[in-house]
């Protein structure tokens, strides 16, 4: 396994390099967020749950979108197809993230900088806004490439869903490592 990236840039955001996020009754609650909650965030939720289970992490994981377009819908067919190809189960119905959700989650993981901005603006206070991180912050190459957004594959060919899953899986491994203390 490659060495983990320096995560000192996360200090003071609820998951800094020398601190664990605020755990509730031994179980951390995490929400992955993208725009519509049918492509990237359900993929991240499923991948992270799969990896966290393998690592023995006690977490509660959900996903949501910043917009209302796909509330009540299943994930995009491209997400379901790639998850099935990788043997990762997906059990999800689209929902919208709202200001009250900040009270439910210790960590809110956004897929891109636009999601981060929207979530931080929605946050009821500074403490809530500080819980928002970008998934790319946990990629092992963040020290050399900087924090990368997870591009939205919606409306694009299946190959874009494969690329999205590759990026999500790599960053989710980094997040599991970080939360496990295997830095």
Residue, then its C-alpha position, 0 to 999 in steps of 0.5 A: x500500500x502506498x503511503x498516505x498523503x499529508x492531511x494537515x490541510x484538514x486540521x480544524x475542519x472536524x477531521x484534521x491530521x491530529x484529531x478524529x472527527x466528533x464520533x457519536x456513541x462510537x459510530x461516525x455519521x457521514x453524508x456524501x453529497x453531489x448535485x442530484x444524488x443519482x451518480x457520484x454521491x450514491x457511488x461514493x456512499x456504496x464504495x465507502x460502505x464497502x471499504x469501511x465494512x472491510x476495514x471494520x469501521x463502525x459508520x453510518x453512511x448516507x448520500x444526498x444532493x444539493x438539488x431536488x431534481x432526483x428526489x425519490x429516484x434510484x441511482x443513474x443506470x451508469x452508476x448501477x452498472x459500474x457498481x455491479x461490475x465491481x461487485x459493490x451493492x447499491x441500495x439508495x433512493x435520491x434525497x436532497x440535503x438540507x440545513x437540518x442535516x448538519x445536525x445529523x452528520x459529523x462529516x459532510x463529504x462533497x464531490x466538487x468545489x461547487x457542492x462545497x460552496x453550496x453546502x457551506x452557504x447552507x450551513x446554519x453556523x461556522x461549526x457546521x460549515x467546518x464539517x464540509x470537506x471535498x472527497x478529493x482531499x483524501x486522494x493519495x496524490x493530493x500533495x502533488x495534484x492538489x484537491x481534485x473535483x469528482x467530475x459529474x458523469x451525468x449525461x456522458x458515456x459509460x466510460x465516464x462512470x468508470x473513471x468517476x468510480x476509479x477516482x471515488x474508490x481511490x479517495x474513499x480508500x484514503x478516507x477509510x485510512x484516515x478514519x482508521x488512523x492508518x495514516 
